[in-house]
Amino acid sequence: MTTSTLHSLDIRLLRYFAVVAEENNMSRAAQRLFMSQPPLSRHIRQLEERLGVTLFVRHTKGLTLTDEGLRVLEIIRPLLALQEKTYAALHQLAQNGVPVLRLGLSTAFEQGVFASLETQVNTRVDTLHVVRHGSPELVRQVRRGKLDAALVALPLETAGLVVTLLGGQDPLIAALPASWPEASLTSLFLNALNHRPLFWFKRERNPAFFDYTRQTFRRAGYSPVCLEEPLQHDVLLARIAHGDGLSLMPSSFAAIQRQGVVFRPLSDPELHISAGLVMLPENAARLQWVTTLIMPSLTISG
């Protein structure tokens, strides 16, 4: 055997030869390899030509390995075993690895609460794509397959999705202009703010949360005059600092230092949001590790 013509030898020819040697029959070997007999015979002849040896003695009852064929089989067995081991290891890596995760994070929470979570998730994936948006938009993107999962604020319309409650509640607090007399109080009742304009959202933006808050407002005797709420939190806080109105925000936003704005807790304790992880049902088993990782990594007040 010469080596100069073997550098480009296709390892598939060696695999074919090993199967034929095990079966001692071209027809049975072809069945094992999911191919027809004529091309398999051609591959074996091609291998014999490349090696310059006769591998089999052909007779009416099948095939018998020649001495050189036995020697070739002995030589290639470690290589074929290594190939199997390599493919198995690569398959296991592909099964365990999560190359890309597309995760939504709701802007209903102050984004600092997600810092530890993002660090933890980054250790488990090759690439983490984070989308920050309002909870209703994140749900739409999960439904369309643009996000693998999203951490959203509840209550929220989530029909057709798997929802995992993550524990903890973030109570709503009042964000007031520092110039208002109410800013000097340590806590507030909602009905004490009836005469003050409230920055609030329209029902179509989040019907489930809108209905929840309106029911709570009614029980508390709170019926404010509402101003359209700016979508950007920095614009909203600027309007509050200017004295244009107040807002009810999750307590995590109290971490923001904004001149002219003070945060005060409410004495109406039932108004809050909860954190939940949403995903499509077909992704639930594959992304169970995300739920397990998020629970201890997410810091929500309450």
Disulfide bonds with the S-S distance in Angstrom:
none
